[in-house]
Amino acid sequence: MGISESPGRLSGDGGSLDDALGAGLTDVVRCTGASIGGLYLIEERRPVLRLVALCGLPVEFSAPWQRLPLTAPVPVADAIRQDRLVWIGSHDEMARRYPRTAAVLPYRFALAAIALTGVSRCWGGIVLMWPAGHPREASSRERGNLTASAHRLARLLDESPRPLSLPEQPRLFAVGRPSHPVQTGMAAADYLERLPEGAVALDLEGRITFVSTAAARMLGREPEGLLGTRPWQALPWLDDPVYEDQYRTAVISRAPAAFDVLRPPDQWLTFRIHPDSSGISVRITPRGEQAAPSAAPAGPRASQAPTGRLYQLVHLAAALTETVTVRDLVALVADQVLPAFGAQGLVLSAVDAGRLMITGHHGYPADVMERLDALPFDTSLTPAGDVLARGTPAFFASRAQLADAYPEAPRMSDKQAWAFLPLLITGRPVGCCILSYDRPHAFTADERAIMTSLAGLLAQALDRARLFDTQHRLVHELQRALLPRTLRTVPGLDVTALSLPAGHGVEVGGDFYDLLRLDDSTAAAVIGDVEGHSVASAALMGQVRTAIHAHASAGATPDLVLARTNQLLVDLDCELLVACLYAQVDLIGHRVTLASAGHVPPLLRVAPHHAHVLDVEPGPLLGIGAAVRYPVTAATLPDQAILALHTDGLVELPGSDVARATSALVGHLADADDRDLRRLADSLVRHAWPTGQHTDDITVLLLRAMRERT
């Protein structure tokens, strides 16, 4: 599947979009001297990064990184969220800043990530890696090449047909090397055949593409039996994760390496590996007779999991510790666990009141899930119930195996192979995870071992995520109870409010807002933010709203409303501070009078294409001290003008300047469609946080003055 749903023609080269993106990626790899490059695009429907193009690295190595949430603590996600270049100059720096990434890639390299920011949106990002010998700091030329290349690819995506269709697997592109017309493949092969040492060539996938006669003799196999195989698969005495890891290290770090291997019964061979962007050259020589006398011949040993599987397990374990909600967990399993094991289907169920309640699924139609939901788990007639009762996983390589073991189990899908993994915590059943395949699948010993280990991690993550979801639901119900259910109707004023809690966290948000009708021609709008996120913050929010409502209803002016509310907080001896903006609207005089307690200033759109920040002189935060005065600012509010009050969560973006973000927001407010205030509020949030992953609470309160029509 290509990147473009209908490839079409592109300006300049007439190729498809995926070809053009691949060419752009290989160009930036070449011009920066990088050894590895990857191109990520953001999925249309959800904030997930998809690896669509890769060069200099086997696709197999990229399995843990092919789908990443935009919230993931990895360099490319940070580069996109913060719209900046992320540079990691060494593995030590990677371990400090991104320990999860460092655990899965324990190699020496330098890394850069940069966002692909177009005219109206961010499309994704590029990741580049350099060999171990690269300087710890990026040169100005490298930074310039990275920035220019990112701009070129972003422009290409801006001009591409919509929508984009992203591939399930990244497409591999070759960087290539300069041609040497005087050298031929036959001449090179003849040269190697004349040497006494052995010569072997591997591609980036680890497969043997050339083997000299001397090398085949030392390895004890005919050349024809080695070509197309991986050494650790074709030669039992090389089937050790240590040797495979030497290959992985060479591919990623591009650093030469050497190691000794005992070929049974008593021959020691020295392997020297030399990598580049096209593959690995291996020199094999006898080590001589200096081997330690105590070295024992290699004998039969238990099968070990390939190094790649072990690193995948480390990666998945680290990722599972960072999942917060059940939805996060299901997305992680679908995006990373399924590709790691080549599965296509997922059913994740949780034990609830003696039944298995489906909490998430992937690769199944909804009607099938409805029939499977809420089945009793204490039965031995179904695989899920049986594995929970026994506490051990079950693997079925075909439909026939499943039918033989459970003849009475219902057949509700067209899947052909299954892994049923019981999720247990100290013997207590938490749920069941089912991985399924569209075709028959023989489960290897290492797959079974790693899936069994993974089940324990999934059980902990599921139990933790369900607890979080319960707490999250309770605290946000509390927060909704403290905010107005509906805004009061005020003739001559069109009003809407939008309040969004932070993307993660179980604490109650501190944002609040209100609209008060003071008399037939006067209204007051209030917006604020209590310091912190806690039940104490929520309690104080309720007290502040009540105090403001009481003082405003008693006829106090805006400055006195804030001053008296501040005195209440001082009398309560509260340790929390409150930012607040109070705006009193005179609908007859078309004026607004404002007082601010350290709050971000509002925006005013006076007419289409004309908006600005209202210059409101701020006073101190509420609760900061007694006998405080609050300045008053007055401004004209023309007919159809829109006053936009908001909390700082709308403009305080990580890695971005608040003034710059506010200026961009003003430009968007000036030019946006204002026919529907609710849609306008939504568009302000989307403009400020295009990925939807806002890190703080956001509240927007919009007011439009309208002369009543008769």
PyMOL commands that set and color helices and strands:
alter all, ss='L'
color gray80, all
select helices_A, chain A and resi 17-32+59-65+75-82+91-97+99-104+140-158+185-194+213-219+223-226+231-234+236-238+241-253+307-322+326-341+366-372+383-390+399-405+445-482+535-553+558-572+648-650+658-671+677-688
alter helices_A, ss='H'
color red, helices_A
select strands_A, chain A and resi 36-42+48-55+67-69+86-88+110-117+122-130+171-173+198-202+208-211+257-263+267-276+279-286+345-352+355-362+375-376+394-396+417-425+428-437+493-500+511-519+522-530+578-586+591-597+603-607+610-613+618-619+632-636+642-646+698-705
alter strands_A, ss='S'
color yellow, strands_A
deselect
rebuild
show_as cartoon
